[in-house]
């Protein structure tokens, strides 16, 4: 971990790990043919032409409802374009804002909740929450690969042994999505300010080839790239949802 933490805090993080992981990853029915790491990268993403990928006024295919929720200070957006409201297939695109507008930096094939998307996420619905959420904290089983966000390196991220074998590396790298969590804390912090029933532990993490419980999963190379790119000074956020909700 980049910032020093006392023994009591580290013990609490470790104790919270198993509880939180149960809400985030594949669980017993994690499903998937194999570990999706380093697969599914897409250089193109959802933009409709090469000329539309740089110096954009707005994030493509995001309508006024969600666009208005992107903070004015944000200069980095991770956009998750879900294929459909009931689909687990998605594309993740990283955008950066410069003096001439938004530029698309990278794109990867991805997965979201195995039952799709919802605007009213609750515990156990197997859907990812639609919305705009800050990205402030990261971590994983593996050592810090050069993250700019505060990074918690801990074995407490390891999925339980009873999970599907193909999910064993899901949390090698994670970025906490600030849905029903306390920003500025480890992703392992189990606190849910809006209550347990609203779900939590929603992360960006490694892909295992199929849908998740609520998280967004991308290839291992994509997670490394995101961890190295996301800069707290640029106030990164994630804009996520199926294409219909995104466009509203």
Sine and cosine of phi, psi and omega as CSV:
sin_phi,cos_phi,sin_psi,cos_psi,sin_omega,cos_omega
0.00,0.00,0.63,-0.78,-0.05,-1.00
-0.94,0.34,-0.70,0.72,-0.02,-1.00
-1.00,-0.02,0.59,-0.81,-0.04,-1.00
-0.93,0.37,0.66,-0.75,0.04,-1.00
-0.76,-0.65,0.56,-0.83,0.01,-1.00
-0.97,0.25,0.22,-0.97,-0.01,-1.00
-0.88,0.47,-0.58,0.81,-0.02,-1.00
-0.91,0.41,-0.71,0.71,-0.01,-1.00
-0.89,0.45,-0.67,0.74,0.00,-1.00
-0.91,0.42,-0.61,0.80,0.04,-1.00
-0.90,0.43,-0.63,0.77,0.02,-1.00
-0.92,0.40,-0.64,0.77,0.04,-1.00
-0.87,0.49,-0.73,0.68,-0.01,-1.00
-0.89,0.46,-0.67,0.75,-0.01,-1.00
-0.92,0.40,-0.55,0.83,-0.03,-1.00
-0.97,0.22,-0.34,0.94,-0.15,-0.99
-0.81,0.59,-0.78,0.62,-0.07,-1.00
-0.89,0.46,-0.65,0.76,0.00,-1.00
-0.88,0.47,-0.72,0.69,-0.07,-1.00
-0.94,0.34,-0.66,0.75,-0.02,-1.00
-0.88,0.48,-0.54,0.84,0.02,-1.00
-0.87,0.49,-0.48,0.87,-0.01,-1.00
-1.00,0.05,-0.19,0.98,-0.16,-0.99
-0.96,-0.29,-0.70,0.71,-0.21,-0.98
-1.00,-0.08,-0.47,-0.88,-0.13,-0.99
-0.97,0.22,-0.48,0.88,-0.04,-1.00
0.90,0.45,-0.37,-0.93,-0.04,-1.00
-0.91,0.42,-0.54,0.84,-0.03,-1.00
-0.97,-0.26,0.58,0.82,-0.08,-1.00
-0.83,0.56,-0.59,0.81,0.11,-0.99
0.91,0.42,0.23,-0.97,0.03,-1.00
0.87,-0.50,0.55,-0.83,-0.08,-1.00
-0.99,0.16,-0.53,0.85,-0.02,-1.00
-0.28,-0.96,0.03,-1.00,0.08,-1.00
-0.96,0.30,0.86,-0.50,-0.11,-0.99
-0.99,0.16,0.13,0.99,-0.05,-1.00
-0.84,0.54,0.67,-0.74,0.06,-1.00
0.92,0.39,0.32,0.95,0.06,-1.00
-0.88,-0.47,0.28,-0.96,0.19,-0.98
0.97,0.24,0.28,0.96,0.01,-1.00
-0.94,0.34,0.66,-0.75,0.00,-1.00
-0.81,-0.58,0.89,-0.45,-0.01,-1.00
-0.96,0.28,-0.30,0.95,-0.12,-0.99
-1.00,-0.08,-0.74,0.68,-0.06,-1.00
0.95,0.30,-0.26,-0.97,-0.16,-0.99
-1.00,0.08,-0.10,0.99,-0.03,-1.00
-0.88,0.48,0.50,-0.87,-0.15,-0.99
-1.00,-0.06,0.19,0.98,0.04,-1.00
0.08,-1.00,0.47,-0.88,-0.06,-1.00
-0.86,0.52,-0.56,0.83,-0.05,-1.00
-0.95,0.31,-0.18,0.98,-0.05,-1.00
-0.99,-0.10,0.12,0.99,-0.16,-0.99
-0.99,-0.17,-0.11,0.99,0.00,-1.00
-0.73,-0.68,0.44,-0.90,0.06,-1.00
0.81,0.59,0.74,0.68,-0.02,-1.00
-1.00,0.05,0.59,-0.81,0.05,-1.00
-0.95,0.32,-0.62,0.78,-0.03,-1.00
-0.70,-0.72,0.25,-0.97,0.10,-1.00
-0.92,0.38,0.81,-0.58,-0.06,-1.00
-0.84,0.54,0.61,-0.79,0.13,-0.99
0.90,0.44,0.32,0.95,0.09,-1.00
-0.92,-0.38,0.87,-0.49,-0.05,-1.00
-0.99,0.17,-0.05,-1.00,-0.12,-0.99
-0.91,0.42,-0.51,0.86,-0.06,-1.00
-0.88,0.48,-0.77,0.64,0.00,-1.00
-0.99,0.13,-0.54,0.84,0.01,-1.00
-0.86,0.51,-0.59,0.81,-0.02,-1.00
-0.93,0.37,-0.27,0.96,-0.01,-1.00
-1.00,-0.07,-0.08,1.00,0.08,-1.00
-0.98,0.22,0.87,-0.48,-0.05,-1.00
-0.85,0.53,0.58,-0.82,-0.01,-1.00
-0.86,0.50,-0.48,0.88,-0.03,-1.00
-0.98,0.18,-0.20,0.98,-0.06,-1.00
-0.94,0.35,0.78,-0.63,0.05,-1.00
-0.87,-0.50,0.08,1.00,0.10,-1.00
-0.67,-0.74,0.75,-0.67,0.05,-1.00
-0.75,-0.66,0.78,-0.62,0.20,-0.98
-0.99,-0.14,0.93,-0.36,-0.01,-1.00
-0.99,-0.15,0.78,-0.62,0.04,-1.00
-0.93,-0.36,0.93,-0.36,-0.03,-1.00
-0.99,-0.16,0.99,-0.13,0.04,-1.00
-0.95,0.30,0.62,-0.79,-0.05,-1.00
-0.93,0.37,-0.51,0.86,-0.02,-1.00
-0.18,-0.98,0.30,-0.95,-0.09,-1.00
-0.89,0.47,-0.46,0.89,0.00,-1.00
-0.93,-0.37,0.29,0.96,-0.05,-1.00
-0.97,-0.26,0.53,-0.85,0.09,-1.00
-1.00,-0.09,-0.01,1.00,-0.04,-1.00
-1.00,0.02,0.64,-0.77,-0.02,-1.00
-0.45,-0.89,0.20,-0.98,0.16,-0.99
-0.81,-0.59,0.73,-0.69,0.05,-1.00
-0.96,-0.28,0.77,-0.64,0.01,-1.00
-0.79,-0.61,0.74,-0.67,0.08,-1.00
-0.99,-0.12,0.82,-0.58,0.06,-1.00
-0.90,-0.44,0.59,-0.80,0.11,-0.99
-0.82,-0.58,0.60,-0.80,-0.04,-1.00
-0.97,-0.25,0.80,-0.59,0.07,-1.00
-0.89,-0.46,-0.25,-0.97,-0.05,-1.00
-0.92,0.40,-0.39,0.92,-0.04,-1.00
-0.97,-0.22,0.11,0.99,0.02,-1.00
0.86,-0.51,-0.28,-0.96,-0.05,-1.00
-1.00,0.05,0.70,-0.72,0.07,-1.00
-0.86,-0.51,0.66,-0.75,0.07,-1.00
-0.99,0.16,0.82,-0.58,-0.09,-1.00
-0.99,-0.16,-0.60,0.80,-0.05,-1.00
-0.23,-0.97,0.31,-0.95,-0.03,-1.00
-0.50,-0.87,0.59,-0.81,-0.01,-1.00
-0.62,-0.79,0.56,-0.83,0.21,-0.98
-0.91,0.42,0.55,-0.84,-0.15,-0.99
-0.48,-0.88,0.11,-0.99,0.12,-0.99
-0.73,-0.68,0.45,-0.89,0.09,-1.00
-0.82,-0.57,-0.30,-0.95,0.00,-1.00
-0.78,0.62,0.64,-0.77,-0.13,-0.99
-0.91,0.42,-0.35,0.94,0.06,-1.00
-0.98,-0.20,0.07,1.00,0.07,-1.00
0.96,-0.29,-0.73,-0.68,-0.18,-0.98
-0.78,-0.63,0.37,-0.93,0.06,-1.00
-0.46,-0.89,0.50,-0.87,0.11,-0.99
-1.00,-0.06,-0.01,1.00,0.01,-1.00
-0.68,-0.73,0.92,0.40,-0.05,-1.00
-0.90,0.44,0.65,-0.76,0.12,-0.99
-0.63,-0.78,0.31,-0.95,-0.08,-1.00
-0.80,0.60,0.82,-0.58,0.13,-0.99
0.99,0.12,0.12,0.99,-0.03,-1.00
-0.99,0.16,-0.13,0.99,0.04,-1.00
0.88,0.48,0.44,0.90,0.06,-1.00
-0.85,-0.52,0.51,-0.86,0.04,-1.00
-1.00,0.03,0.58,-0.81,0.00,-1.00
-0.97,0.23,0.72,-0.70,0.10,-0.99
-0.98,0.18,0.69,-0.72,0.07,-1.00
0.38,-0.93,-0.17,-0.98,0.05,-1.00
-0.86,-0.51,0.84,-0.55,-0.10,-0.99
-0.69,-0.72,0.69,-0.73,0.07,-1.00
-0.91,0.42,0.41,-0.91,0.08,-1.00
-0.86,-0.51,0.95,-0.32,-0.12,-0.99
-0.81,-0.59,-0.24,0.97,-0.16,-0.99
-0.58,-0.81,0.57,-0.82,-0.07,-1.00
-0.65,-0.76,0.07,-1.00,0.04,-1.00
0.14,-0.99,-0.21,-0.98,0.03,-1.00
0.35,-0.94,0.13,-0.99,0.07,-1.00
-0.92,0.38,-0.62,0.79,-0.05,-1.00
-0.99,0.11,0.41,-0.91,0.04,-1.00
-0.87,0.49,0.38,-0.92,0.02,-1.00
-0.80,0.60,0.86,-0.51,-0.01,-1.00
-1.00,0.07,0.15,0.99,-0.05,-1.00
0.91,-0.41,0.52,0.86,-0.02,-1.00
-0.92,0.39,0.58,-0.82,0.14,-0.99
-1.00,-0.01,-0.47,0.88,0.11,-0.99
-0.95,0.31,0.47,-0.88,0.12,-0.99
-0.82,0.58,0.73,-0.68,-0.17,-0.99
-0.83,-0.55,0.84,-0.54,0.06,-1.00
-0.99,-0.14,0.93,-0.38,0.05,-1.00
-1.00,-0.09,0.91,-0.41,-0.08,-1.00
-0.39,-0.92,0.62,-0.79,0.09,-1.00
-0.94,0.34,-0.20,0.98,0.03,-1.00
-0.91,0.42,-0.26,0.97,0.08,-1.00
-0.97,0.24,-0.24,0.97,-0.07,-1.00
-0.87,0.49,0.79,-0.61,0.02,-1.00
-0.89,0.45,0.45,-0.89,0.04,-1.00
-0.86,0.51,0.48,-0.88,-0.08,-1.00
-0.90,0.43,-0.41,0.91,-0.03,-1.00
-0.99,0.14,-0.11,0.99,0.07,-1.00
-0.93,0.36,0.32,-0.95,0.05,-1.00
-0.83,0.56,0.61,-0.79,-0.06,-1.00
-0.84,0.54,-0.58,0.81,-0.07,-1.00
-0.95,0.32,-0.15,0.99,0.03,-1.00
-0.99,-0.13,0.06,1.00,-0.14,-0.99
-0.89,0.46,-0.40,0.92,-0.03,-1.00
-0.94,-0.34,0.22,0.98,-0.04,-1.00
-0.81,0.58,-0.62,0.79,-0.14,-0.99
-0.95,-0.33,0.44,0.90,0.15,-0.99
-0.84,0.54,-0.63,0.78,0.13,-0.99
-0.69,-0.72,0.67,-0.74,0.07,-1.00
-0.62,-0.78,0.45,-0.89,0.23,-0.97
-0.81,-0.59,0.84,-0.54,0.00,-1.00
-0.94,0.35,0.74,-0.67,0.13,-0.99
-1.00,-0.04,0.83,-0.55,-0.15,-0.99
-0.97,0.23,0.88,0.47,0.18,-0.98
-0.97,-0.23,0.88,-0.47,0.05,-1.00
0.77,0.64,0.77,0.64,0.06,-1.00
-0.56,-0.83,0.19,-0.98,0.03,-1.00
-1.00,-0.09,0.92,-0.40,0.00,-1.00
-0.93,0.37,0.45,-0.89,-0.01,-1.00
1.00,0.09,0.14,0.99,0.06,-1.00
-0.88,-0.48,0.23,-0.97,0.06,-1.00
-0.84,0.54,0.55,-0.83,0.12,-0.99
-0.82,0.57,-0.37,0.93,0.00,-1.00
-0.98,0.19,-0.15,0.99,0.03,-1.00
-0.89,0.45,0.87,-0.49,-0.09,-1.00
-1.00,0.10,0.03,1.00,-0.06,-1.00
-0.88,0.47,0.75,-0.66,0.03,-1.00
-0.82,-0.57,0.99,-0.11,-0.11,-0.99
-0.85,0.52,-0.51,0.86,-0.02,-1.00
-1.00,-0.05,0.12,0.99,0.04,-1.00
0.98,-0.19,0.42,-0.91,-0.06,-1.00
-0.89,0.45,-0.58,0.82,-0.09,-1.00
-0.92,0.40,-0.36,0.93,0.01,-1.00
-0.99,0.15,0.03,1.00,0.02,-1.00
0.97,0.25,0.06,-1.00,-0.01,-1.00
0.11,-0.99,-0.14,-0.99,-0.06,-1.00
0.89,0.46,0.61,0.79,0.01,-1.00
-1.00,-0.04,0.87,-0.49,-0.13,-0.99
-0.77,-0.64,0.33,-0.94,0.42,-0.91
-1.00,0.09,0.76,-0.65,0.02,-1.00
-0.45,-0.89,-0.03,-1.00,-0.06,-1.00
-0.93,0.37,0.59,-0.81,-0.02,-1.00
-0.99,0.14,0.62,-0.79,0.10,-1.00
-0.89,-0.46,0.24,0.97,0.14,-0.99
0.99,-0.15,0.02,1.00,0.02,-1.00
-0.41,-0.91,-0.06,-1.00,-0.07,-1.00
-0.91,0.42,0.25,-0.97,-0.06,-1.00
-0.91,-0.41,-0.09,-1.00,0.11,-0.99
-0.98,0.19,-0.50,0.87,0.06,-1.00
-0.14,-0.99,-0.27,0.96,-0.09,-1.00
-0.96,0.28,0.09,-1.00,0.13,-0.99
-0.90,-0.43,0.80,-0.61,-0.07,-1.00
-0.89,-0.45,0.65,-0.76,0.00,-1.00
-0.72,-0.69,0.27,-0.96,0.02,-1.00
-0.86,0.51,0.36,-0.93,-0.01,-1.00
-0.85,0.53,-0.67,0.74,0.01,-1.00
-0.89,0.45,-0.56,0.83,0.05,-1.00
-0.92,0.38,-0.66,0.76,0.04,-1.00
-0.90,0.43,-0.66,0.76,0.06,-1.00
-0.86,0.50,-0.71,0.70,-0.03,-1.00
-0.89,0.45,-0.67,0.74,0.01,-1.00
-0.91,0.42,-0.68,0.73,0.00,-1.00
-0.87,0.48,-0.62,0.78,-0.01,-1.00
-0.97,0.24,-0.44,0.90,-0.08,-1.00
-1.00,0.00,-0.63,0.78,-0.12,-0.99
-0.91,0.41,0.85,-0.52,-0.15,-0.99
-0.87,-0.49,0.89,-0.45,-0.02,-1.00
-0.84,0.54,-0.45,0.90,0.02,-1.00
-0.93,0.37,-0.31,0.95,0.00,-1.00
-0.98,-0.21,0.11,0.99,0.10,-0.99
0.78,0.63,0.87,0.48,-0.06,-1.00
-0.93,0.37,0.58,-0.82,0.09,-1.00
-0.72,-0.69,0.31,-0.95,0.12,-0.99
-0.92,-0.39,0.74,-0.67,0.09,-1.00
-0.93,-0.37,0.89,-0.46,-0.19,-0.98
-0.65,-0.76,0.59,-0.81,0.04,-1.00
0.30,-0.95,0.12,-0.99,0.13,-0.99
-0.95,0.30,0.33,-0.94,-0.15,-0.99
-0.87,0.49,-0.57,0.82,0.00,-1.00
-0.91,0.42,-0.72,0.69,0.03,-1.00
-0.93,0.37,-0.60,0.80,0.02,-1.00
-0.88,0.47,-0.63,0.78,-0.11,-0.99
-0.98,0.19,-0.22,0.98,-0.10,-0.99
-0.89,0.45,0.00,0.00,0.00,0.00
